[in-house]
Amino acid sequence: MIKVAFYDTREYDRPAFERFGTQQDISFRFLEAKLDEDTVELARDCDAVCVFVNDTVNAAVIEKLHAYGVRLIALRSAGYNNVDLQAAFGKVHVVHVPAYSPYAVAEHAMALLLTSVRRIHKAYIRTRDFNFSLNGLTGFDFHGKTVGVIGTGKIGRIFVNICRGFGMRVIAYDAYPAADSGIEYVSLDELFRQSDIISLHCPLTEETRHMIGRDAIERMKKGVVIVNTSRGALVDAEALLEGIKSRKVGAACLDVYEEEADIFFEDRSGHILNDELLARLISMPNVIVTSHQAFLTEEALSNIAETTVNNILSCFRNDGLCDNELCYRCGQMDRCRKERKEKCF
């Protein structure tokens, strides 16, 4: 029996993980607490931990996991910017779910965009009060507009296809353009200059952190709509608020937020929100915020659980190789064991 400490458990997580875990002789210890230096001890007698985007997997946590004999960190997400891969190298293996349902995230991005531009959220509130006035609900056609897509991985390319279905012109920026994709790639500066709508679908790295900041917003079209369903720190929230207040940014659709860790996924309705910046953003009439909801479909939850369970099995059985193991670039590419289809350490 493989024992796994499952941190930051939500009601919607359990059914699929219990189903796939039971089938494969994996025992999940479901914990409501997030993983950090204070809660890491809850994994003391486990073989692995399963974590999500707001768990803290820094060097101190990894050192304790290693001391407890934990051999695997299994992310149930694609992103891994919350994991110190350098600290994990040589101590604890790290795996992730690179693709669970790219359609879920891409479709949510378009849902946010449609809702914002056509004022559907405002119309919903009005009609529930039997207010059928159309004043203030004017939107604009997507057809013929230019959308700039930053990041053309699986999610980004699906979003591109959705936009093309609306008759939009698509331009894109990616440090590693997709070959033979038929996508029109431009420089980041050109994307900012031309786009009526900008949608972010790239990972968070040191290079992409705050890529949407004051300077970038200044180079954008007046009235640009910004959509972020990727990682919160891609957008400098203070600069975004300034852009909205100055009328440079016409609307913002956010499923992620830089300081979301202690806010999103929780019911804060009976409390004063201490994050003044987020409170001000939410108060803006042209801002829509959802709480990291884009991944949340039945298909995605099932795929996440199945892939995570398979990742765990791969690491603990047979030769221990897992295609979804994250590789810390140790600089020894000429001797890279993973490239030779061997365990990294």
C-alpha distance (Angstrom), angle and dihedral (degrees) to the residues before:
residue distance angle dihedral
M1 . . .
I2 3.83 . .
K3 3.81 110.4 .
V4 3.80 117.0 -148.6
A5 3.83 128.0 -175.0
F6 3.79 104.6 -142.9
Y7 3.81 109.6 -157.1
D8 3.81 129.9 -160.5
T9 3.81 92.9 18.1
R10 3.79 119.3 -166.8
E11 3.79 127.8 -166.7
Y12 3.80 91.2 -110.9
D13 3.84 92.5 52.9
R14 3.77 99.3 61.6
P15 3.85 106.8 64.8
A16 3.81 97.4 58.1
F17 3.81 95.2 39.2
E18 3.80 92.2 47.6
R19 3.80 90.0 49.3
F20 3.80 96.7 49.6
G21 3.81 94.1 36.3
T22 3.80 93.7 53.4
Q23 3.80 90.2 50.9
Q24 3.81 91.7 54.4
D25 3.82 104.3 39.1
I26 3.80 94.5 -105.2
S27 3.80 119.9 141.1
F28 3.80 115.2 -152.7
R29 3.80 119.3 -158.5
F30 3.80 100.7 -154.7
L31 3.82 112.3 -147.3
E32 3.79 127.3 -176.7
A33 3.80 91.7 -155.0
K34 3.78 121.8 93.6
L35 3.78 117.0 -121.1
D36 3.79 113.6 -101.0
E37 3.79 138.8 127.8
D38 3.82 91.4 -71.6
T39 3.82 97.0 49.3
V40 3.80 101.5 35.8
E41 3.81 90.1 95.4
L42 3.81 89.1 70.7
A43 3.81 86.3 74.5
R44 3.80 94.2 54.4
D45 3.84 97.8 117.0
C46 3.81 97.0 32.6
D47 3.78 131.3 104.9
A48 3.80 95.0 -144.5
V49 3.79 143.9 5.7
C50 3.79 126.1 -135.4
V51 3.81 113.8 -150.4
F52 3.79 141.1 177.4
V53 3.80 135.8 -147.5
N54 3.82 98.1 -76.8
D55 3.79 97.2 47.5
T56 3.81 114.9 107.9
V57 3.80 111.7 -124.1
N58 3.78 101.4 170.6
A59 3.80 129.8 148.7
A60 3.81 94.0 -84.5
V61 3.81 92.5 51.7
I62 3.81 91.9 45.7
E63 3.79 91.5 50.2
K64 3.81 90.4 54.7
L65 3.80 93.0 45.3
H66 3.79 89.0 52.6
A67 3.81 91.3 48.8
Y68 3.81 90.2 51.4
G69 3.79 90.6 53.6
V70 3.80 95.8 -108.9
R71 3.79 106.3 156.0
L72 3.79 103.3 -175.8
I73 3.81 140.9 43.2
A74 3.81 107.6 -160.8
L75 3.79 113.2 -165.4
R76 3.78 114.6 -156.8
S77 3.78 89.9 -156.0
A78 3.78 139.2 64.2
G79 3.80 95.6 -123.1
Y80 3.80 120.1 75.6
N81 3.80 105.4 175.4
N82 3.83 88.3 121.6
V83 3.83 91.4 63.7
D84 3.81 123.4 82.2
L85 3.81 97.4 -138.4
Q86 3.78 92.2 -179.2
A87 3.80 91.3 57.2
A88 3.81 91.0 46.2
F89 3.81 94.4 52.0
G90 3.79 110.7 110.0
K91 3.81 92.8 7.4
V92 3.81 113.9 55.5
H93 3.79 129.0 12.6
V94 3.82 117.3 -127.9
V95 3.81 125.2 -151.9
H96 3.79 131.7 177.3
V97 3.81 142.3 -174.8
P98 3.82 104.1 -106.7
A99 3.80 94.8 -176.0
Y100 3.79 127.3 15.5
S101 3.77 104.4 149.6
P102 3.78 114.1 -22.0
Y103 3.80 86.7 179.9
A104 3.81 90.6 63.8
V105 3.81 94.1 58.7
A106 3.80 96.1 38.8
E107 3.80 92.2 48.7
H108 3.82 91.3 48.1
A109 3.80 89.7 52.6
M110 3.79 89.8 54.5
A111 3.82 91.3 44.1
L112 3.80 90.0 55.3
L113 3.78 90.9 46.8
L114 3.79 94.5 50.0
T115 3.78 92.0 44.8
S116 3.78 92.2 51.3
V117 3.80 99.8 42.6
R118 3.81 95.4 43.4
R119 3.84 93.6 39.7
I120 3.81 91.5 -127.2
H121 3.81 93.2 153.7
K122 3.80 90.9 54.8
A123 3.81 93.0 46.2
Y124 3.82 90.2 50.9
I125 3.81 91.9 54.8
R126 3.82 92.3 45.5
T127 3.77 97.8 50.0
R128 3.81 92.0 49.3
D129 3.81 84.9 62.6
F130 3.83 89.6 46.0
N131 3.80 89.5 -110.1
F132 3.81 105.0 144.1
S133 3.79 98.2 172.6
L134 3.81 116.3 132.0
N135 3.80 95.3 -157.0
G136 3.79 111.8 129.4
L137 3.81 94.8 11.5
T138 3.80 99.2 100.7
G139 3.81 113.3 132.4
F140 3.79 133.2 170.9
D141 3.81 137.2 -109.3
F142 3.79 118.2 -97.2
H143 3.79 90.5 -153.5
G144 3.80 110.0 103.0
K145 3.79 95.0 9.6
T146 3.80 121.9 125.3
V147 3.80 117.4 -119.8
G148 3.79 120.5 -167.2
V149 3.79 114.9 -150.9
I150 3.80 117.1 -161.4
G151 3.79 108.7 -159.6
T152 3.80 121.9 23.2
G153 3.78 103.8 -156.9
K154 3.79 118.7 126.6
I155 3.81 94.7 -63.1
G156 3.79 93.7 43.7
R157 3.81 93.2 50.0
I158 3.80 92.3 49.2
F159 3.80 88.9 50.6
V160 3.80 88.3 50.4
N161 3.81 90.0 55.0
I162 3.81 91.8 48.7
C163 3.80 90.5 51.7
R164 3.78 91.5 49.0
G165 3.80 88.0 54.5
F166 3.80 87.8 60.8
G167 3.79 90.8 52.8
M168 3.77 94.2 -108.1
R169 3.78 125.4 150.5
V170 3.81 108.5 -118.9
I171 3.79 126.1 -152.8
A172 3.78 123.7 171.8
Y173 3.77 145.7 -167.2
D174 3.79 124.6 -152.9
A175 3.79 129.9 155.4
Y176 3.81 85.7 -138.6
P177 3.84 107.4 36.0
A178 3.79 117.5 -150.4
A179 3.79 108.6 -108.7
D180 3.81 118.5 -123.4
S181 3.81 91.4 1.5
G182 3.79 96.5 128.6
I183 3.82 88.6 -129.7
E184 3.80 119.0 142.3
Y185 3.80 105.6 -125.6
V186 3.79 121.2 -159.7
S187 3.79 136.1 170.0
L188 3.79 117.6 -82.3
D189 3.79 90.6 -112.3
E190 3.82 90.9 52.5
L191 3.81 90.7 48.3
F192 3.81 90.7 53.3
R193 3.80 90.9 48.1
Q194 3.82 98.0 48.5
S195 3.81 106.2 34.0
D196 3.79 125.6 102.8
I197 3.81 88.0 -174.7
I198 3.81 128.0 25.9
S199 3.81 121.5 -163.0
L200 3.80 123.6 -171.8
H201 3.82 120.2 -142.1
C202 3.80 103.3 153.8
P203 3.81 132.8 108.9
L204 3.80 123.5 -100.8
T205 3.79 112.3 -105.6
E206 3.78 134.5 149.4
E207 3.81 86.9 -93.4
T208 3.82 95.4 51.6
R209 3.81 99.2 39.6
H210 3.83 108.6 121.0
M211 3.80 91.3 -3.8
I212 3.80 84.4 151.7
G213 3.77 99.7 60.0
R214 3.79 138.5 130.2
D215 3.79 95.1 -67.5
A216 3.80 93.5 46.8
I217 3.81 93.0 47.7
E218 3.79 90.5 49.1
R219 3.83 88.7 58.2
M220 3.81 93.6 50.8
K221 3.79 129.2 95.4
K222 3.78 116.5 -89.6
G223 3.80 107.7 -98.5
V224 3.82 95.6 22.9
V225 3.81 116.9 165.6
I226 3.82 114.9 -136.1
V227 3.81 121.1 -157.0
N228 3.82 122.5 -171.2
T229 3.79 121.2 -178.9
S230 3.80 94.9 145.8
R231 3.82 118.6 67.9
G232 3.79 126.8 -22.6
A233 3.78 97.6 -133.7
L234 3.81 91.5 61.8
V235 3.81 84.0 80.9
D236 3.79 125.1 55.7
A237 3.80 97.6 -135.3
E238 3.81 94.5 -158.5
A239 3.80 91.1 52.8
L240 3.80 89.6 47.0
L241 3.80 91.5 53.0
E242 3.80 90.3 49.3
G243 3.81 89.7 50.1
I244 3.80 91.3 51.4
K245 3.80 93.3 47.7
S246 3.82 91.4 49.1
R247 3.86 89.9 49.9
K248 3.81 90.3 -120.4
V249 3.81 90.0 116.5
G250 3.78 111.4 53.8
A251 3.81 96.6 -165.9
A252 3.80 142.1 -14.2
C253 3.81 127.5 -147.7
L254 3.80 110.6 -166.4
D255 3.79 128.8 -178.8
V256 3.80 91.3 164.7
Y257 3.80 135.5 43.3
E258 3.79 131.2 -165.7
E259 3.82 95.5 -122.9
E260 3.81 96.6 35.5
A261 3.82 97.5 120.4
D262 3.81 97.1 96.0
I263 3.81 96.1 31.6
F264 3.79 113.7 40.1
F265 3.82 120.3 77.6
E266 3.83 89.6 27.4
D267 3.82 132.4 99.3
R268 3.80 104.2 -118.7
S269 3.80 95.7 161.1
G270 3.80 93.7 114.4
H271 3.78 95.2 47.5
I272 3.78 139.4 70.7
L273 3.79 108.9 -104.9
N274 3.80 106.8 -120.9
D275 3.79 93.7 -163.1
E276 3.80 100.5 87.9
L277 3.80 93.8 -176.5
L278 3.80 93.2 56.1
A279 3.81 90.6 43.6
R280 3.81 90.4 53.7
L281 3.80 92.1 47.4
I282 3.81 92.0 50.7
S283 3.81 90.0 48.5
M284 3.80 91.5 59.2
P285 3.82 112.5 101.3
N286 3.81 92.3 -138.3
V287 3.82 97.2 50.8
I288 3.81 126.0 90.4
V289 3.79 119.1 -169.7
T290 3.80 126.0 -172.5
S291 3.79 119.6 179.9
H292 3.81 104.7 -112.8
Q293 3.79 89.2 -62.9
A294 3.80 101.2 140.6
F295 3.82 95.2 97.7
L296 3.81 94.0 48.7
T297 3.80 107.7 110.7
E298 3.78 129.2 118.5
E299 3.79 90.7 -114.6
A300 3.79 93.4 50.7
L301 3.82 94.2 47.4
S302 3.80 90.8 50.9
N303 3.82 92.4 47.1
I304 3.81 92.1 47.2
A305 3.80 92.0 52.1
E306 3.80 94.6 44.7
T307 3.81 94.0 47.6
T308 3.81 93.0 44.9
V309 3.80 91.8 50.7
N310 3.81 90.6 48.2
N311 3.82 89.9 48.7
I312 3.80 90.2 53.7
L313 3.79 92.7 47.2
S314 3.80 91.8 48.7
C315 3.79 91.9 54.0
F316 3.81 96.2 47.0
R317 3.79 101.1 38.8
N318 3.78 137.9 58.0
D319 3.81 111.1 -12.3
G320 3.79 95.6 -12.5
L321 3.79 94.5 -120.7
C322 3.79 119.5 144.2
D323 3.80 124.3 -175.8
N324 3.81 89.7 -149.5
E325 3.79 96.4 55.6
L326 3.79 112.5 126.7
C327 3.77 113.7 -123.7
Y328 3.77 121.2 -140.9
R329 3.80 103.3 -146.8
C330 3.78 97.0 -122.5
G331 3.80 92.5 177.0
Q332 3.78 94.2 -116.6
M333 3.79 95.8 108.0
D334 3.81 92.1 147.2
R335 3.81 87.9 61.0
C336 3.79 98.9 31.9
R337 3.79 108.3 148.9
K338 3.77 93.0 -163.1
E339 3.80 90.3 58.0
R340 3.80 87.0 53.9
K341 3.81 90.8 50.5
E342 3.80 92.8 -108.0
K343 3.79 131.4 124.8
C344 3.79 110.9 -81.2
F345 3.82 91.8 -131.2
